[in-house]
Amino acid sequence: MNLRSLTHVVWTTTLVLCLSLPAAANPPPAVREANLALVRADQEAVRLLRLLDQSRLSRNVAQISCVDTSLSQINSFSRILELRRDRIQAASARRDAATVAHERRIVRRIYRQLRDVAREGRACVYPSAGDDDRTIVEVLIDPRVRHQDLTPPEPPRD
């Protein structure tokens, strides 16, 4: 299966999932959260697939291996998230609030790990992506620059 057809399958699945949400008669927040985590996992998988193709074109074996490992982990997280979503739905149907809360905590933890793995996968190809995708600016002031006191002067006392 090539990237284009896999991307089509993922987006079609995502679209069907999103369109079926209102038909579920307003699912509980935990189910919505699990559905959102699944959609984001699919999006990250597509991004990593594109990076994998890019790495294959550049014939960089280290990048290919790193991105492939991250993609495998993302796919595993997706399967786990589907299982946890099904458990949340079953617990919601039984009105078991303790199980729903427990599964929701697990979904959140898995989603955090998924984001970290996706970031690591992007860092394989784009090393700057490993620093939380933030720009870090360091300002060095030449020691020859005069120090100026920038505090406002006190108002005159009457």
C-alpha positions as CSV (number, residue, x, y, z in Angstrom):
1,M,0.0,0.0,0.0
2,N,1.5,3.3,-1.0
3,L,1.5,6.5,1.0
4,R,-1.3,8.1,-1.1
5,S,-3.7,5.2,-0.6
6,L,-2.8,4.9,3.1
7,T,-3.3,8.6,3.6
8,H,-6.7,8.3,1.9
9,V,-7.7,5.4,4.2
10,V,-6.6,7.3,7.3
11,W,-8.4,10.5,6.4
12,T,-11.5,8.5,5.3
13,T,-11.5,6.7,8.6
14,T,-11.0,10.0,10.5
15,L,-13.9,11.6,8.5
16,V,-16.2,8.6,9.2
17,L,-15.2,8.8,12.9
18,C,-15.9,12.5,13.1
19,L,-19.2,12.2,11.2
20,S,-20.4,9.4,13.4
21,L,-19.9,11.3,16.6
22,P,-23.2,13.2,16.5
23,A,-25.0,10.0,15.8
24,A,-23.8,8.6,19.0
25,A,-26.2,10.9,20.9
26,N,-23.6,13.2,22.4
27,P,-21.0,10.7,23.7
28,P,-19.6,11.3,27.2
29,P,-16.5,13.6,27.5
30,A,-14.2,10.6,28.1
31,V,-15.3,9.0,24.8
32,R,-14.9,12.3,23.0
33,E,-11.4,12.6,24.5
34,A,-10.5,9.1,23.4
35,N,-11.9,9.8,19.9
36,L,-9.8,13.0,19.6
37,A,-6.7,11.1,20.7
38,L,-7.3,8.5,18.0
39,V,-7.7,11.2,15.4
40,R,-4.5,12.9,16.4
41,A,-2.7,9.5,16.5
42,D,-3.8,9.0,12.9
43,Q,-2.6,12.5,11.9
44,E,0.8,11.9,13.5
45,A,1.1,8.5,11.7
46,V,0.5,10.2,8.4
47,R,3.1,12.9,9.2
48,L,5.6,10.2,10.1
49,L,4.7,8.2,6.9
50,R,5.6,11.3,4.9
51,L,8.9,11.6,6.8
52,L,9.6,8.0,6.2
53,D,9.1,8.4,2.5
54,Q,11.3,11.5,2.5
55,S,14.0,9.5,4.4
56,R,13.8,6.7,2.0
57,L,14.3,9.1,-0.9
58,S,17.4,10.5,0.8
59,R,18.6,6.9,1.4
60,N,19.6,7.8,5.0
61,V,19.5,4.5,6.8
62,A,19.7,6.0,10.3
63,Q,16.7,8.3,9.6
64,I,14.7,5.5,8.0
65,S,15.3,3.3,11.1
66,C,14.5,6.0,13.6
67,V,11.3,7.2,11.8
68,D,10.2,3.6,11.2
69,T,10.6,2.8,14.9
70,S,8.6,5.9,15.9
71,L,5.9,5.0,13.4
72,S,5.6,1.5,14.8
73,Q,5.2,2.9,18.3
74,I,2.5,5.3,17.1
75,N,0.6,2.5,15.4
76,S,0.8,0.5,18.7
77,F,-0.5,3.5,20.6
78,S,-3.4,3.8,18.2
79,R,-4.4,0.2,18.8
80,I,-4.2,0.7,22.6
81,L,-6.2,3.9,22.3
82,E,-8.9,2.0,20.3
83,L,-9.1,-0.7,23.0
84,R,-9.3,1.9,25.8
85,R,-12.0,3.9,24.0
86,D,-14.0,0.7,23.7
87,R,-13.5,0.0,27.4
88,I,-14.7,3.6,28.2
89,Q,-17.8,3.1,26.1
90,A,-18.6,-0.2,27.9
91,A,-18.0,1.4,31.3
92,S,-20.2,4.3,30.4
93,A,-23.0,2.0,29.3
94,R,-22.7,0.3,32.7
95,R,-22.5,3.7,34.4
96,D,-19.2,2.6,36.1
97,A,-17.7,6.0,36.8
98,A,-14.5,4.6,38.5
99,T,-13.6,2.6,35.5
100,V,-14.3,5.5,33.1
101,A,-12.1,7.8,35.2
102,H,-9.3,5.1,35.3
103,E,-9.5,4.5,31.5
104,R,-9.5,8.2,30.9
105,R,-6.3,8.7,32.9
106,I,-4.7,5.9,30.8
107,V,-5.9,7.6,27.5
108,R,-4.3,10.8,28.6
109,R,-1.0,9.2,29.6
110,I,-0.9,7.3,26.3
111,Y,-1.6,10.4,24.4
112,R,1.2,12.3,26.1
113,Q,3.6,9.4,25.3
114,L,2.3,9.4,21.7
115,R,3.1,13.1,21.4
116,D,6.6,12.5,22.7
117,V,7.2,9.6,20.3
118,A,5.9,11.7,17.4
119,R,8.2,14.5,18.4
120,E,11.2,12.1,18.5
121,G,10.2,10.8,15.1
122,R,10.2,14.3,13.6
123,A,13.5,15.0,15.4
124,C,15.1,12.1,13.4
125,V,14.7,14.1,10.2
126,Y,14.5,17.6,11.6
127,P,16.9,17.7,14.7
128,S,15.5,21.1,15.8
129,A,12.1,19.5,16.3
130,G,13.3,17.7,19.4
131,D,13.2,20.9,21.6
132,D,9.4,21.0,21.8
133,D,9.4,22.9,18.5
134,R,10.3,26.1,20.3
135,T,12.8,28.7,19.2
136,I,15.3,29.5,21.8
137,V,17.0,32.9,21.7
138,E,20.1,33.6,23.6
139,V,21.2,37.3,23.9
140,L,24.8,38.1,24.6
141,I,25.6,41.6,25.5
142,D,29.1,42.8,24.7
143,P,31.0,43.7,27.9
144,R,32.0,47.0,26.3
145,V,28.4,48.2,26.1
146,R,27.7,50.8,28.8
147,H,25.1,49.8,31.4
148,Q,22.2,52.2,31.4
149,D,19.9,52.6,34.3
150,L,16.4,52.2,32.7
151,T,14.4,52.7,35.8
152,P,12.1,55.7,35.6
153,P,13.1,58.7,37.8
154,E,11.2,59.3,40.9
155,P,8.6,62.1,40.6
156,P,9.5,65.3,42.4
157,R,8.2,65.7,45.9
158,D,6.3,68.8,46.8
